Amino acid sequence: MMLKGAAFFIFSALLLPLFFRPFLAFSLSMSASLTDLPKNAQMERKALRNILAAYDNEPRNPSNNRVEVAKIISSLKNASINTYNFLLWHAPKTDYEDFISFLEAAYSAGIYVWADITPPSEPPHAEPHGMDYVAWAKDFANLSLRYPNFVAFTIDDFDGNLGFFTPQYVREMREAYQAINPTLAFIPTVYGGEQISTFPRFKDFIDAYGEYIDGILVPYIDLDSTENLPRVLSSAREALGDKILVAFIYAAPTSWHSSWPTIEYLAKALTISYLYADGVMAYLLPLTPEQSHYEEYLLAQKIFRILSQRQDDLKWLAESLEVVFDVYDAKIRDLEIFVSKLQSMFYIMVVYSVLVTTITIISIGKILRSARCKRTNI
């Protein structure tokens, strides 16, 4: 079974680039434009491009429910995960303190950090600011000055709470944190009307909120198929322009999908997301062997190690994929020829079968008529 899964992943990973040539041209042009930016802006862009991230699912000490920071750092480093999105929610009274401890450890380990706070629709709300999101924005900005690896914050299910997060309120948030640290990014979690019909489509959302955000984190909600993933991400990219786009891939069951995604699905989703977006974030990826479905971590470890190698050298990535294109273009042509031959053989067999059947029916008819004539003569 493991060999079958490995073979499937290798084939998928090699075949997927056949569909991504337009992305490669965009990536190369983006790489060229980065060299024209001031040095501090380049550093900010680097932290928010080529993102290989994990979200939540932190191991906790069972005796006091405190986050086991050292275990998280070790797991992230061993899997080439360069960014971690820390959810302040599970333990509302102590998560903020654990978040500070994690920031310190992640800074020493060279890991970028996001903070995730929940919207009004998702209690409980962590201390010290609860549902005062302007206060959270100011607090995060001050922390980002102390810890330069703290690069972004998000609010979960943002486009499901637009009645609370009006453009005016979000502008107030942005003005508050940018007055302290303008390089901190606000990247709300946005599903988009392309996936949930009652939500604004990406373009309409950006028209209303674009000047107050730095990008969006897009959860992909189909845990059974990656067929629509390129379409969803392409639609988001078109709406965003050069703002940050991060794909959010579920590695665990959700409220609308009770079963775990397959390993094959996860491999394809992570790979597609990395090629179409500025990065990919895995939702509830297991981080320790004690957690359920740890094989997902082992898969992400393999994929992220490959993607992290020379990830800033998009020319190298494009040239590598072009080799794959050439190989598979030839193989596909051979397959098309083979299929054409099979079709011809099938048509010949059909015609042959019809002829044989017709001749057989005629022969049987003659035999039956002959038999009737003999009975009549008798």
C-alpha positions as CSV (number, residue, x, y, z in Angstrom):
1,M,0.0,0.0,0.0
2,M,2.8,2.4,0.9
3,L,4.6,1.7,-2.5
4,K,1.3,2.4,-4.3
5,G,0.9,5.7,-2.4
6,A,4.5,6.7,-3.1
7,A,4.2,5.9,-6.8
8,F,0.9,7.9,-7.0
9,F,2.6,10.9,-5.4
10,I,5.6,10.8,-7.7
11,F,3.5,10.5,-10.8
12,S,1.2,13.3,-9.6
13,A,4.0,15.6,-8.6
14,L,5.6,15.2,-12.0
15,L,2.4,15.4,-14.0
16,L,0.9,18.4,-12.3
17,P,3.4,20.9,-13.7
18,L,2.0,20.3,-17.2
19,F,-0.9,22.5,-16.2
20,F,1.2,25.3,-14.6
21,R,3.2,27.0,-17.4
22,P,1.3,30.3,-17.1
23,F,2.2,30.4,-13.4
24,L,5.9,29.9,-14.1
25,A,6.0,33.0,-16.4
26,F,4.3,35.0,-13.6
27,S,6.7,33.7,-11.0
28,L,9.8,34.7,-13.1
29,S,8.5,38.2,-13.7
30,M,7.7,38.5,-9.9
31,S,11.3,37.4,-9.1
32,A,12.7,40.0,-11.4
33,S,10.6,42.7,-9.8
34,L,11.8,41.9,-6.3
35,T,15.3,43.1,-7.2
36,D,14.0,46.6,-7.7
37,L,12.6,46.9,-4.1
38,P,14.3,48.6,-1.2
39,K,16.2,46.2,1.1
40,N,13.6,46.3,4.0
41,A,10.7,45.7,1.6
42,Q,12.6,42.8,0.1
43,M,12.9,41.3,3.6
44,E,9.2,41.7,4.2
45,R,8.4,40.1,0.8
46,K,10.7,37.2,1.6
47,A,8.8,36.4,4.8
48,L,5.5,36.4,3.0
49,R,6.6,34.5,-0.2
50,N,7.4,30.8,-0.6
51,I,5.5,30.1,2.6
52,L,5.5,26.5,3.9
53,A,3.3,26.7,7.0
54,A,1.5,24.7,9.6
55,Y,-1.5,25.9,11.6
56,D,-2.6,25.0,15.1
57,N,-2.6,21.4,16.4
58,E,0.1,22.3,18.9
59,P,1.1,19.6,21.4
60,R,0.1,20.5,25.0
61,N,1.1,19.3,28.4
62,P,-1.9,17.2,29.6
63,S,-1.3,18.3,33.2
64,N,-1.9,22.0,32.7
65,N,-2.9,22.4,29.0
66,R,0.1,24.6,28.3
67,V,1.7,24.6,24.8
68,E,4.8,22.5,24.5
69,V,6.9,25.0,22.6
70,A,10.0,23.0,22.2
71,K,8.2,20.1,20.5
72,I,6.6,22.5,18.0
73,I,9.9,24.1,17.1
74,S,11.5,20.7,16.6
75,S,8.7,19.4,14.4
76,L,8.7,22.5,12.3
77,K,12.5,22.5,11.7
78,N,12.5,18.8,10.9
79,A,9.9,19.3,8.2
80,S,11.3,22.4,6.6
81,I,8.2,24.4,7.7
82,N,9.3,28.0,7.7
83,T,6.1,29.6,9.1
84,Y,3.7,28.7,12.0
85,N,0.3,30.2,12.5
86,F,-0.4,30.3,16.2
87,L,-4.1,30.1,17.1
88,L,-5.1,31.9,20.3
89,W,-8.3,30.1,21.2
90,H,-7.9,26.7,23.0
91,A,-6.9,28.1,26.4
92,P,-8.2,31.7,26.4
93,K,-6.5,32.6,29.7
94,T,-3.0,31.3,28.9
95,D,-2.6,31.2,25.1
96,Y,-1.3,34.7,25.0
97,E,1.5,33.9,27.4
98,D,2.3,30.8,25.5
99,F,2.3,32.8,22.3
100,I,5.0,35.1,23.6
101,S,7.1,32.1,24.6
102,F,6.6,30.6,21.2
103,L,7.6,33.9,19.5
104,E,10.9,33.9,21.5
105,A,11.7,30.3,20.6
106,A,10.7,30.7,16.9
107,Y,12.9,33.8,16.7
108,S,15.9,31.9,17.9
109,A,15.0,29.0,15.4
110,G,14.5,31.3,12.4
111,I,10.8,30.5,12.0
112,Y,8.3,33.1,10.9
113,V,5.2,33.5,12.9
114,W,1.6,34.4,12.3
115,A,-1.1,35.0,15.0
116,D,-4.7,33.8,14.4
117,I,-7.5,35.2,16.5
118,T,-11.1,34.2,16.2
119,P,-14.0,36.4,15.0
120,P,-17.2,37.2,17.0
121,S,-18.9,34.0,15.6
122,E,-16.2,31.7,17.2
123,P,-16.0,32.0,21.0
124,P,-14.2,31.7,23.3
125,H,-12.1,34.8,22.7
126,A,-8.6,34.9,24.1
127,E,-7.3,37.3,26.7
128,P,-6.2,40.0,27.0
129,H,-8.3,41.7,24.3
130,G,-11.2,39.4,23.6
131,M,-13.2,41.0,20.8
132,D,-11.4,44.3,20.7
133,Y,-9.6,43.8,17.4
134,V,-8.2,47.3,17.3
135,A,-6.4,46.5,20.6
136,W,-5.2,43.2,19.2
137,A,-3.8,45.0,16.2
138,K,-1.9,47.4,18.3
139,D,-0.6,44.6,20.6
140,F,0.6,42.5,17.6
141,A,2.3,45.6,16.1
142,N,4.3,46.1,19.3
143,L,5.2,42.4,19.6
144,S,6.4,42.5,15.9
145,L,8.9,45.2,16.8
146,R,10.3,43.0,19.6
147,Y,10.2,39.9,17.4
148,P,10.9,40.6,13.7
149,N,9.9,37.1,12.8
150,F,6.3,37.9,13.8
151,V,5.2,39.0,10.3
152,A,1.4,38.7,10.0
153,F,-1.8,38.1,11.8
154,T,-5.2,36.8,10.6
155,I,-8.8,36.6,11.7
156,D,-10.5,33.3,11.1
157,D,-13.7,33.2,9.0
158,F,-13.4,36.9,8.2
159,D,-15.8,37.0,5.3
160,G,-18.4,35.2,7.4
161,N,-18.3,38.1,9.9
162,L,-18.5,41.2,7.7
163,G,-21.4,42.6,9.6
164,F,-19.0,43.2,12.4
165,F,-15.8,43.8,10.4
166,T,-17.1,46.7,8.3
167,P,-14.6,48.5,6.1
168,Q,-14.6,51.4,8.5
169,Y,-13.7,49.2,11.5
170,V,-10.9,47.4,9.5
171,R,-9.5,50.8,8.5
172,E,-9.4,51.7,12.1
173,M,-7.5,48.5,12.9
174,R,-5.1,49.1,10.0
175,E,-4.3,52.7,11.0
176,A,-3.7,51.6,14.6
177,Y,-1.1,48.9,13.9
178,Q,0.5,50.7,11.0
179,A,1.2,53.7,13.2
180,I,3.4,51.3,15.3
181,N,4.8,49.0,12.6
182,P,3.8,49.5,9.0
183,T,5.6,46.3,7.9
184,L,3.3,44.0,9.9
185,A,0.8,42.3,7.5
186,F,-2.9,41.7,8.1
187,I,-4.0,38.7,6.0
188,P,-7.6,37.7,6.9
189,T,-9.0,34.2,6.3
190,V,-11.4,34.5,3.3
191,Y,-13.3,31.7,1.6
192,G,-14.7,33.7,-1.2
193,G,-18.1,33.5,-3.0
194,E,-16.4,31.2,-5.5
195,Q,-16.7,28.5,-2.8
196,I,-19.5,29.7,-0.5
197,S,-22.3,31.4,-2.5
198,T,-23.5,33.6,0.4
199,F,-20.0,35.2,0.7
200,P,-18.7,38.0,-1.5
201,R,-16.7,36.9,-4.5
202,F,-12.9,37.6,-4.3
203,K,-13.1,40.6,-6.6
204,D,-16.0,42.2,-4.7
205,F,-14.3,41.6,-1.4
206,I,-11.1,43.2,-2.6
207,D,-13.0,46.1,-4.0
208,A,-14.4,46.8,-0.5
209,Y,-11.5,45.8,1.7
210,G,-8.4,45.8,-0.5
211,E,-6.8,49.0,0.8
212,Y,-7.0,47.8,4.4
213,I,-5.4,44.3,4.0
214,D,-2.1,42.9,2.7
215,G,-3.5,39.7,1.3
216,I,-5.8,36.8,2.1
217,L,-5.5,33.2,3.4
218,V,-7.9,31.1,1.3
219,P,-9.2,27.8,2.8
220,Y,-10.0,25.2,0.1
221,I,-13.2,23.5,1.2
222,D,-13.4,20.5,-1.1
223,L,-11.6,17.7,0.8
224,D,-12.5,15.1,-1.8
225,S,-11.0,16.5,-5.0
226,T,-8.4,19.1,-6.1
227,E,-10.1,19.6,-9.4
228,N,-11.3,23.2,-8.5
229,L,-8.3,24.2,-6.5
230,P,-6.5,25.9,-9.5
231,R,-9.7,27.8,-10.4
232,V,-10.2,29.0,-6.9
233,L,-6.6,30.2,-6.5
234,S,-6.5,31.8,-9.9
235,S,-9.7,33.7,-9.2
236,A,-8.2,34.9,-5.9
237,R,-4.9,35.9,-7.6
238,E,-6.7,37.9,-10.3
239,A,-8.6,39.8,-7.6
240,L,-5.5,40.4,-5.4
241,G,-3.0,41.6,-7.9
242,D,0.4,41.6,-6.2
243,K,-1.1,41.2,-2.7
244,I,-0.2,38.1,-0.7
245,L,-2.1,34.9,-1.5
246,V,-1.7,31.8,0.8
247,A,-3.6,28.6,0.2
248,F,-5.1,26.9,3.3
249,I,-5.3,23.1,2.9
250,Y,-7.2,21.0,5.3
251,A,-5.2,18.0,6.7
252,A,-8.0,17.0,9.1
253,P,-11.8,16.6,9.2
254,T,-14.0,19.7,9.4
255,S,-17.5,20.6,10.4
256,W,-18.7,19.8,6.9
257,H,-16.4,16.8,6.1
258,S,-16.2,14.2,8.8
259,S,-13.6,12.0,7.3
260,W,-9.8,12.6,7.0
261,P,-8.5,13.6,3.6
262,T,-6.5,11.0,1.8
263,I,-2.7,11.1,1.5
264,E,-3.0,11.3,-2.3
265,Y,-5.3,14.3,-2.0
266,L,-3.0,16.1,0.5
267,A,0.0,15.5,-1.7
268,K,-1.7,17.0,-4.8
269,A,-3.3,19.9,-2.8
270,L,0.0,21.0,-1.2
271,T,1.8,20.9,-4.5
272,I,-0.8,22.7,-6.5
273,S,-1.1,25.4,-3.8
274,Y,2.6,26.1,-3.7
275,L,2.7,26.6,-7.5
276,Y,-0.4,28.8,-7.7
277,A,-0.1,30.9,-4.5
278,D,2.6,32.7,-2.5
279,G,2.6,29.8,-0.1
280,V,0.7,27.0,1.4
281,M,-0.5,26.4,5.0
282,A,-1.6,23.0,6.3
283,Y,-4.6,23.0,8.6
284,L,-4.2,20.9,11.7
285,L,-1.2,19.0,10.4
286,P,-0.1,16.4,13.0
287,L,3.2,17.6,14.6
288,T,4.1,14.7,16.9
289,P,4.0,10.9,16.5
290,E,1.4,10.7,19.3
291,Q,-1.1,12.7,17.2
292,S,-3.5,10.9,14.9
293,H,-2.6,10.4,11.2
294,Y,1.0,11.3,11.7
295,E,1.7,9.9,8.2
296,E,0.4,13.3,7.0
297,Y,3.4,15.0,8.8
298,L,5.8,12.6,7.1
299,L,4.3,13.4,3.7
300,A,4.5,17.1,4.3
301,Q,8.0,16.7,5.5
302,K,9.0,15.1,2.2
303,I,7.2,17.6,0.0
304,F,8.3,20.7,2.0
305,R,11.9,19.6,1.9
306,I,11.8,19.5,-1.8
307,L,10.0,22.8,-2.2
308,S,12.3,24.5,0.3
309,Q,15.4,23.8,-1.7
310,R,16.4,26.8,-3.7
311,Q,12.9,28.1,-3.3
312,D,13.9,31.7,-4.1
313,D,15.4,30.5,-7.4
314,L,12.3,30.5,-9.5
315,K,14.4,30.3,-12.7
316,W,15.8,27.0,-11.4
317,L,12.3,25.8,-10.6
318,A,11.0,26.7,-14.1
319,E,14.0,25.0,-15.8
320,S,13.5,21.9,-13.8
321,L,9.8,21.8,-14.6
322,E,10.6,22.4,-18.3
323,V,12.6,19.1,-18.3
324,V,9.5,17.4,-16.9
325,F,7.4,19.1,-19.6
326,D,9.6,17.7,-22.3
327,V,9.6,14.2,-20.9
328,Y,5.9,14.1,-20.4
329,D,5.0,15.8,-23.7
330,A,6.8,13.0,-25.4
331,K,5.1,10.4,-23.3
332,I,1.7,11.9,-23.8
333,R,2.3,11.9,-27.6
334,D,3.2,8.2,-27.4
335,L,0.1,7.6,-25.3
336,E,-2.1,9.5,-27.8
337,I,-0.6,7.3,-30.6
338,F,-1.2,4.2,-28.6
339,V,-4.8,5.2,-27.8
340,S,-5.4,6.0,-31.4
341,K,-4.2,2.5,-32.4
342,L,-6.4,1.0,-29.7
343,Q,-9.4,2.9,-31.0
344,S,-8.7,1.7,-34.6
345,M,-8.3,-1.9,-33.3
346,F,-11.6,-1.5,-31.4
347,Y,-13.4,-0.2,-34.5
348,I,-12.0,-3.1,-36.6
349,M,-13.1,-5.6,-33.9
350,V,-16.6,-4.1,-33.8
351,V,-16.9,-4.3,-37.6
352,Y,-15.6,-7.8,-37.6
353,S,-18.0,-8.8,-34.8
354,V,-20.9,-7.3,-36.8
355,L,-19.9,-9.2,-39.9
356,V,-19.4,-12.5,-38.1
357,T,-22.7,-12.0,-36.3
358,T,-24.5,-11.2,-39.6
359,I,-23.0,-14.2,-41.3
360,T,-23.9,-16.4,-38.4
361,I,-27.5,-15.2,-38.4
362,I,-27.8,-15.7,-42.2
363,S,-26.3,-19.2,-41.9
364,I,-28.6,-20.1,-39.1
365,G,-31.6,-18.8,-41.1
366,K,-30.6,-21.0,-44.1
367,I,-30.3,-24.0,-41.8
368,L,-33.7,-23.4,-40.3
369,R,-35.4,-22.9,-43.7
370,S,-33.7,-26.1,-45.0
371,A,-35.0,-28.0,-42.0
372,R,-38.6,-26.7,-42.6
373,C,-38.5,-27.7,-46.2
374,K,-37.4,-31.2,-45.3
375,R,-40.3,-31.5,-42.8
376,T,-42.7,-30.2,-45.4
377,N,-41.6,-32.8,-48.0
378,I,-42.0,-35.6,-45.4
